[in-house]
Amino acid sequence: MEIHSERERQLKEVIKKAEAGELKDDDLEVLKLLHARVQNIVLSLRLEIPGAPPNTNIDVKSITRYTKKEGSKYNDSRFRAFRRGFCDPSGGVHMFQGMGTIVTGTKNKLVAEYLINVFVESMRRCTTARGRGRGNSLRSSLSHIRVRERSKEGVNIVCNMRLPFYVDLDRLAASLDEFQLRRKTQRTHFKDMTIEYKPKNFIGAIVKIHPKSTILVFRPGSMVTTGVRSMQQTRSIVLYILPLLFMCREEECASTLGITMLPRRKKKKRRVVKNNKTKT
């Protein structure tokens, strides 16, 4: 198979090193060659109120009344969660009735952890002042809210990449069995992989790699990885699927296929005349 660009040659060398076991675990050269960019990081954890019984539910709608000045929102017809957005750094925090919390819209895990700390401090500040009337007990309990110490943090990284060649998606879905037979002789921690390609429903191929990792592959060579917890895990699944993508590379590029963008037709300007008629 001919190699048409310098990036393809470098990717081939990285694949050979990975198959020979010469790459280090922290070597992210393959992601640099694919121009990988993190688009979104989703951090999920759970908050708690000290002294409250486990699995305590709170009235999320009532909290909105105390934190309106902080820019919080709640609309149960669209999304049943207490929401608060941040501008600098950009991101959003969603808290559900069972105090499960999700931080989204960030591109760094440290920024997501910073936003959750700011969110907890703002909740304490808004609910510390006690007053008469309904909801006094809720405000007093939320003034001690904190992040659960032993809560398992779930991280989901969404990353975009670009291959230096076009991919034949029909061939990609058909050559899965051949690829898995080749991989049986190699040691890998990926147990199973499935490829789903239905162009009538979705224009890209959905590659699911166990455990819980998904790659969307499109014909122009763009890829989206999701379901991974770190960039090292992203690197490992990319190195696992790259040989299959090279097997399904299209020999013809867009220029040889004659794909050209036609110029848009200019719209004729219309001017209004006094007698309510238009002329072009």
N, C-alpha and C positions, 0 to 999 in steps of 0.2 A: 504494500500500500504506500503510495507516494505521500510525502509530507509537504504541505504547501506553505507553511509558515514557520517562523522561528519558535513561536509559542507552542506549536504542535510538537516540534522536536524536543523542546524542554520538558513538556508534559510526558512524552515517551520516556525520557531519561528518569524522571521522578517515579514513574510507574515501575520501571525496572529496579530502581533502588528499593522501592517499597516491597516488591515481590522477593527481593534478595534479603530483606531485613536490614538494610543499611541506613534507613531513615530513623531519626530520633523521634521520640514521642512529641516533643515541642517544636518540631520542624513544620512550619506553616507555609512552605514555599509553594505548594500546589494551590493554596488559596490565593496567594499573590498572583500567580500566573492566570488564575481564572477571574481576577478582579473582583474578589468576594467583598460584599458590602453588607453589613448588618442593618436590616431595615426596622426590626422591632424585637424587643425583649419583654417577655411576659413573666412576671414574678408572682407566684401565688403562695400565700401563707395564711395563718389564722391568728386573730387577736383573742384576748381573754380579759375577763374582769376578775381580779383577785377575790377569792372567797365565794364566787358564784359556782353553782353546780355545773358539771360538764354538760356540753351540748345545750348551753343556754341560748335561747333566741331573744332578740331584742326588737323593739318596734322601730324599724328603719325610717318610717315615714315621720315619726315624731322628732327624730334627730335633726331633720332638715330645718325645722323651725328654729332650733338653737344655733344653727351654723349657716344661716342664709348669708350673713355678712362675709363669710369665708368663700362664697361662690359655690356652695354645694347645691346639688339638684337631685330630685327624685320624681320619676314618672313611671308608675307601675304598669301603665298601658304599653310602654315601649321596652323598659328594662327594669326588672325588680331588684334594684340595688341602689344604695346610696352612693352618689358619684361626686367627685370633686376633681376639677382640672387645675393644672399648674402651667404657668407660662415660661418661667425661667428657673430651673430647666423644664422643658416641655414634658408632659406626661399626664397620666390620670390614675386615680385610685378609685376602685369600686369595692364597696363593702356590702355583703349580703346579710340576710336575717340571722344566720347562724354564726356571724362574725368571721366568715371566710372572706379574705381580702385578695384582690388582684391589682397589681400595678402593671400598666401597659403604656405604650407610646414612647418608651425610652430606648436608647441604643447602647446602654452600658448597665451592667448589674449593680455597680456602685451607686449610680444615679437612682436606680429603682429602690435600693435600700435607703438612700437619703430621703426620697419622697415619702416612703412609708413612715420614717421617723418624724418628718414634718407633719404628716397627716395625724399621727397619734398625738403629737404635742398640741396641734390645733384643736383636736377633740377635747383634750383635757382643759385647755384654756377657755373654750366656749361653754363647757358644762360645769366649771368650777363654781361660778356664782350661783348660789341657791336662792330660790324665790318661792312665793306661795303659788298654790294652784296645782293643776294637773301636770304630772310628769316630773315632780320634784325628786322622787326616788330614782327615776331613770337618770336624771342629770347628776345626782350624787354618785351613782355607781359608775357612770361613764367617766367621771373625773379621775378614776384610777385605771383606766384602760391601758393595756400594754400588749406587746407582741408576745405570744406564747413561746416560752423558752425552747421547748422540745418539739415545736411544730416543724414538720418537714417542708422545706422550701422547694417548690416546683418551679423550674426555670424552662422556658421555651424560647429558643432563638430562631428568628426568621432571617434567612440570609439569601441574597441574590448573587448569582454568578453568571459568567458568560463564557461559553466554549468558543474556540477559534474556528469552528466548522459547523456545518448544518447536520442535523440528525434525521435519519429516516425512521420515523416513529413506527411505521408498520413493521419494519424489520426488527426494531427494538422489541416490540411485543412478541414477535415470533421466535426470536433467538434466545429466549430466557433459559430454556432447557439445556441448550448447548453450553451456555455460559455457566450454569450451575454444575454441569458435569466437569467442566474444567476446574472449578473452584473447590471441588470435593477433595482434590489432592493437596490443597493448601490449607494451612491453619488460619482460621478466622473465627471471631466471636459472633459473627452474624449467622444466625441459624436459618433464616428463611427470607425470601424476597419474592414479591409478586409485582406484576406490571399490568396495569389496566389502561387500555387505550380505546376510547369510544369517541371518534371525532364528531358524531352527531350530538353528544352531550357536552363534551369538553375538548378544546382544541389541543390540549397537551396530554402527555402520557404521565400517569400517576404511578410512581415507583415506591412501594412500601417495603421498608427494610426493618426486620425485627432487630432490636425492640423499639417500637413506637417512633420510628423515623420515617419521614416521607420526603420524596424529591419529585418536584414537578419539572418535567423536561418538555421543552417546546422545540419546534422544528428549526427556528433560526439559531439555536444553540444556547438560549437563555435557560437558566435553571433556578429553582427556588427550593431551598431546604428548610424544613420545619420539623419540630418534635425533638430537637437536639438540645442538650443542656450546656454544652461548651463548644468552643471553637476546635478543640482537639477531637471531639466526637464528630463535628462537621467534617474535619479533615479525613477522619477514618472512613466515613461512609462515602465520601467523594472518591477517595483512592480505591474503594471497593468497587464502585460502579464505573469508573473511568475506562477500564479495558472493554467493557460492554459497549460504551458509547463510541469508542474508537472502532469497534467491529461494525457499528451501524452508521458510520459516517458517510454522508453523501459526497460523492466524488465531484459533483457539479456544484459550483457556488452560485450565488444569485446573479452574477454578471454573465456567466455562461448560459444560464437558463433564460436570459433575456428579460428578466424582471426589471422594469423601469417604471418610475413614477411619472405619470402624465401631469403636465402643469394644469392648475385649476383654471377654469374659464372665468374670465372677469365678468362680473355682472354689470350690465349697462345701467348707468345712473338715470334715474327718472326725476324729472323736475315738474313741479306743479304750476299750472298756468291759472290765471285769474278766472277763466270761465269753467273751472272745475274739470278740465280735461288734462290728461297726461300726455307728454311727448317724450320720446326716447332720443 
